[in-house]
């Protein structure tokens, strides 16, 4: 009987230990799941910018980086406050859209709380022309693209930032965008207008890639990406990939921005 009792006790100990190990395994897995970064892609607006085709370039890639991905074609996604604040990143591709005050507030609140916001071309910098607070968050808005589709050069101006490190200047055949830009953004790449189409803007140096903060949220924007074909240029595609990781605060993707306000030089 003693041997039987000892055997029963031993079996119970094994079961308890096994249960503890299983419990620890599930706890560890749930902890990993809780820590996994989430990204929301929202597309819509003018179809000429091929928003869904561009999303389809970057969403699978970001999923390969370990992100949970959700793709939506409705701005009502911004109304779920709990879900919005659980995100690491919002990627938007909407040109000339309309946003309600409630949708805008949901987006702004999430970004201000620390959610990253990123995009390209008109997808974030020409989204909601009547929403000034939204434009203030982005740090710039589209004004013109003289000559429409032309050849131009993009110049990397910060070779130390992880978003641009190792990238050389490159050529584009697309829209060269003239932007209205917040002077407090950190500019990583620029383009210079030749004046061939509009002589009075000859020599104008215009930001092409910038990053900034809005509250605790990181904002990344590039004016590249008129259509999905723009991202056949390796540098253009790489800039967006790195910008998404930076905005989502992936370790090693870069630090918070440093203002490059050109008007400070006037005070010297």
C-alpha positions, 0 to 999 in steps of 0.5 A: 500500500505504501508503494502504491501511495508513493506511486500515486503521489509521484504521478500527481507531482508529475501531472502538476509539474506538467501542468505548470510547464504547459501553463508557463508555455501558454503564458509565454505565448500570450505574452509574445502575442501581446507584444506583437506589433499591429499595423492598420492599412487604410486605403481609398480616395482617388483611384488614380493613385492606385491606393490598393495596389500600393498597399499590396506592395507593403502590407505583405512585407510588413507582415513578414517583419512580424506585424499583425496586419489589418487592411481596411477601405473604410475610415470608420476603422478610426472610430474604434478607440480601443483598437486604434490605441492598440496599434503600433502603426497606421498606414494610410493611402487616401487622396482627396477623401472626406473625413468626418469630425469623429473619424478625424478625432479617432485618428488624431487621438491615436497618433497623439497617444503614440501610434505611428502614422505613415504614407506616401504621395497624396496618401497622407499629404493630400488626403483631407483638404478641409481638415487643417488639424490633420494637415498640421499632424502630417507636417505638409500638404500637396500644392502642385506638380509642375509639368506632371510626369517628368524626369527629376532627381532625389537627393539624400540629405541625411546619410546617417539616419537609418531611413536613408543610410547607404542610399545614394541620390536617384532618378525618378520619372513621375510627379515632382511635387511642390509641397507646403511644409511645416518648417519643423519637420526633419528632412531626409531627402529633397528635390530641386526644381529646374524651372523649365516648366515654371521659371519663377520656381527655378532652384527651389529645394523641396522636401521629398522625405520627412519625419516628425512628431505629433504628440507621442506619435511618429509621422513619416511621409514621402512625396514619392509614390504617384502610382505603384510603378514608382516603387519599382525604383529600389530606393523609393521602395526602400525608403518607405519600408524603412519609414514604416519601421521607424514610425512603428518604433521598431528597435534600430529603425531610428530615433525621434526627429531633430528639427531642421527648421531653415528659418533658424538661420535667419536669426543668426 
